[in-house]
Amino acid sequence: MALVLAFGLVLLLSVSLSGLAARTVLSTALMFLVAGALLGSGGFGVVNIPSDGGFVTALADVALFTVLFTDGQRASLPALRDGWRVSGRALGLGMPLTMIGIAVPAHFLAGLDWPTALLVGAILSPTDPVFASAIVGRDDVPVRLRRLLNVESGLNDGLALPFVLIFLATASGNESHLGVVALELVGGLAVGVVIPAAIALAWRTRLLTAEPRLQALGPLAIAVVLYATCHLTHANPYLAAFAAGSTLATLDPQVAQRFEHFGDLVFRPQRARTR
């Protein structure tokens, strides 16, 4: 119950201070990060949960899935077409250079071996979508920069994922099994496109129409079905989540827009836990 009480108090504090945070560059996600550091075993030890326990692993898995699913809904095909040149340079050049720029000092200064250094670079190089959203929401930031951050922060996690998986397998001393990883990634991409596309097209019929106030639950139901399907078929759930969000935003932008506020409200605390 200590964990439940701590979560409730931190959530209440974050809601109470959200107005103040909205007027600054701070984010409510930062409050959860600070609270976790203070209340966890590295701080006052109020909540003691082993970092390698099943609960933490499952929570991190679900949290990362939901982050990628909601981020994918910012990256519809029209949004990608509008800013593909600038976003392409940021993703195709900026992120790999950042990855290398982190890996090199991690190897030479921190003494990490190359696979571990590259793994650190792959993990840290994507722009954090939570803190990028604090900039995207500011009117004093140029529109071009806000659009770049919006698309880039939504896509980079999905693009960095294959590198993270490969470097993780190499750094842990296991065989990377590139064929298996590739099959899981292709399966995740296929599942992430087919399931939401079939449902979005079915929603266009007269028989399957959701009441407006319940439309926000549609993407949530898709996410649950997709998550279970990926684990049953061994498809990569993270790439599937991002592909599903993008597919849904492309084929049914109205439902994606109705889910956006609900998703940010419900999953913002989980975003904080993944960082």
N, C-alpha and C positions, 0 to 999 in steps of 0.2 A: 504493500500500500504506500510505502514511502515514494516509490517511483510515480505512482498515480498522483499523489499529493503534490510532488515536485512539478510534474507536468502541468497540473491544473493551475498552480500558482504562477509558473512561468508564462503559461498561456494567458492568464488574466493580466499579468503585468505587461506582456507584449501588446495585448489589445488596448490596455489603458494608455500606453505610451506610443501607440501607432500614429496618433495625430502629430505628436512631436517629431517622430521619426520621418513622417511624410514631408515635413518642412526642412529636413536636412538630408545629407547624403547617407545617413545611417539607414539600416534596414532592420525590420523585426527579426529576420533570420539571424542577424548578428547577436541579438539578445539571447536567442536559443543557444548559439555557439558559446557565448560567454557563460550562460547559466550551466551548460553541460560541463564546461571546463571547471567551474567552481564547485559544482555539486558532485562531480564524478570522483573516481578514485585518485585522480591527479590533483584534486583540490581538497575540499573538506571531507570527502568520503561519505556524504549523505546517502548517495545511491551507489551501491557497489555491484556492478554487473561486469563479469569477465568479458573483455573485448573480443575474445575468440569463442564466446558462447553461442549456442544455437539461436538464442533470442536476438542477439545483436546482428548475427549474420542474416537471419530472415528479415529483420527490420531494415537493414541496409539494402538488401536485395529489392524489397518492395519500394523503398524510398527512391532508389535510383531508377527503377522502372517508371514510377509515377512522374519523376522529374523529366525523364526523356519523353514520356507520352505528352505531357503538357507543353514541353518545349517544341515538340514536333508540330503542334498545332499553330505555332507562329511561322512555320516554314512551308506554307502552301506553295504550289507551283507558281501562281501569279506573283507572290512575294519574292520567290527566288529569281524569276525572270526580270523583275524590276531592278534589282540591285546585284545581278550576278557578276558584273565585272569587278566592282569594289569588293564584294563579299568573296568572290573567287580568289582575288589576290590575298585577302586576309586569311582565307582557309588554306589555299594552295601554297602560299609562300610564307605568310606571317606565322602560322601555327607550326609548320615544320622547323622554321628557323628558331622559333621560341623553344621548341623541344630540344634542338641541338644546343641552343644557348644555355639551357638549364643543365643538360647532360654533361657538357664539357667541364664546367666548374665542379659539378657533383663528383666527377671522376677524379679530377686532378687536385681539388681542394679538400673534398670530403673523403677521398680515398675509396669511393665505391667502384666496384667493377663495372665494366661497360653495360652489361645487360641491366643491372640494377639502376645505373645512372640514366640509361635511356627510358627505363620504366618510370622513374621519377619525372623525367622530362615529359613523357607522354601523359602522365596524370596531371601535371601542373600547367601544361601549355594551354588547354582550352580555357576560354574566358568564362568566368563564373556567371551563369545566367541570373542568379539571385541578385548579386551586386550590380550587374549590368542593368537590371530592371530599374534600379534607383536612378540611373542616368537616363535611360530611355524615357522615363516618365517626367523628365524636367523639360519645361518649355524653353528654357534659356539655352539648351543644347541644340546645335544645328540639326535640322531634319535629316540631312544626309548621314551624319554621324549616328543619330538615333536609329535610323533604318539599318545601318551597317551592324551596329551592336545587336540589334534585335535578331537579324538573320544569322549572324555569325555565332552568337551565343546559343542559338537554338540548334545549329548544325554541328558545332565542333565536338560535342560529346559523342555523337554517333560516329563521326569520322575518326576520332582518336581511339575508339573502342578496340578495333582490330589490333592496333599497335600495342595497346595495354595488355591484351590477352597474349600476344606473341612474346612480348618482353617479360611478362609475368611467368609464363611457362619456362622461358629460358633462364631467368634469374633464379627460379626455384630449383633448377637442376633437373627438371623433367623434360621429356621430349615434347617439343612444341606441337607435334602432330598437325602440321599445317593443313593437311587434307581434311582432318576432322573439324578444325577451326573454320576452314572455308565452307564446309558443308553446313555447319551450325549457323554461320553468318548468312549464307544464301537461304537457308530454311527460315531464319528469322525475318529476312527481308520479304520473302514470299508470303509468310503467314501475316506479317504486318501490313501487307498491301491487300491481300485477298479478303481477309475477314472484314475489316472496316469498309472496303469497297463494296462487298456483297451486301452488308447491312445498310450502308448509305444509299445504295440503289434500291433496296427493298423499302426504305422509308419514303421513297418518292411515289409509291403506290397509294391509292386511296385507303386500302385496308389497313396498312401499317403506318399510322400517323400518330405522333405523340402529342399530348396536350402541352401547350407552350410552357407552362410552369414546371413540367416534368422533363423537358428536353435536355436539361443539364445532366440528368441521370443517364441519358443514352450513352454518351462517351464513357462514363464511369462503368457501365455494364460491359461495353466493348473492352475496356481495359482489363476487367476481371476475367472475361472469357479468353482474351488474348494471353494473359499471364498464365492461366492454367493450361492452355493449349501448348504454349512454348515449353513448359516444364514436362508435359506429357510426351511431346514429340522431340525433346532435346534441341529444339531450335533456340537460337540466341534471343533471349527475351528483351535485351536492351536495344538492339538494332530493330527488333520488331516493334517495340514501343514507339521509337522515334518515327519509323516508317508509317505506323498506324496513325499517329497524330497528324503527320503531314498529309496522308491520304484522306483522312476525314476532313481536314481543313480545306482541301482542294475540292472534294466532291460535295460536301455539305457545310459551307462556311457559316451558315446561320446557326446550326447546332454547335459548331466549334466556338462561335462567339458567345453563345449562351453558357457554354461550359467554362469559358476562360476565367470569369470572375469566381465561379464556384471552385474550379481547380486550383487557382492561386490561393484562395481562402483556406481550402482544406489541406492542400499539399505543401503550403509554405513551411510549416514546421518540419515536414519530412525533408524538404530541400535543405534545411539547415543541418540535418543529421548526416547528409551525404557529403558534406564538405569538411 
